[in-house]
Every structure is written in C-alpha cells, then in structure tokens.
Amino acid sequence: MIHKIRYFESKELSQGVYLQDVVNDFLAEKGDNVIAVLPVMDNTLLVHYKE
C-alpha cells in the first residue's frame, strides 16, 4: 500500500461548489482507505489515504 496525500483548497472551486461537498465525495470514494483529514489553514484541507 502507498501512503498518499490529497490537497483541497476552496479558492480553486467554482462558485456554488462547497469544499465540504468535494471532500465528502472524495472520502466516500476512498472509503476505509482514508487515514486522516487535517485542516491546514482557513480554507485548506489535507486528506491522507492509502492505495
């Protein structure tokens, strides 16, 4: 298994798209492979997962 990190930033999203929805979709896709979700700054999250 490989440990990976995915970076999410709300500034890169289209208007009307919420960071929480994008991250929740990603978490649902990865399921049990998610290790941690960490806030970095105001509108940024890091998701640690394995593949």
C-alpha atoms as one frame of an Amber mdcrd trajectory, in Angstrom:
protein
   0.000   0.000   0.000   1.180   3.510  -0.824   0.515   6.445   1.508  -0.801
   9.412  -0.485  -1.871  12.956   0.336  -4.606  14.901  -1.463  -4.734  18.694
  -1.111  -8.083  20.519  -1.227  -8.413  24.307  -1.361 -11.703  26.188  -1.565
 -10.198  29.030  -3.638  -9.887  26.651  -6.597 -13.594  25.692  -6.594 -16.290
  27.114  -8.852 -18.881  29.425  -7.356 -21.625  27.465  -5.603 -19.400  24.418
  -5.007 -18.509  23.837  -1.372 -15.239  22.395  -0.063 -17.116  20.119   2.329
 -19.074  18.521  -0.530 -15.948  17.910  -2.618 -14.086  16.364   0.324 -17.095
  14.233   1.325 -17.335  12.845  -2.227 -13.620  12.008  -2.152 -13.930  10.323
   1.265 -16.900   8.265   0.089 -14.891   7.126  -2.940 -11.845   6.084  -0.856
 -13.869   4.514   1.972 -11.784   2.650   4.546  -8.512   3.717   2.921  -8.712
   7.207   4.470  -6.177   7.688   7.254  -6.754  11.312   8.343  -8.333  14.621
   7.344  -6.344  17.627   8.562  -7.164  21.328   8.321  -4.129  23.363   7.253
  -5.356  26.942   7.027  -8.710  28.739   6.762  -9.908  27.092   3.546  -7.486
  24.222   3.018  -7.585  20.516   3.936  -5.160  17.634   3.538  -6.500  14.105
   3.243  -4.101  11.231   3.975  -5.107   7.931   2.402  -3.623   4.683   1.156
  -3.873   2.919  -2.193
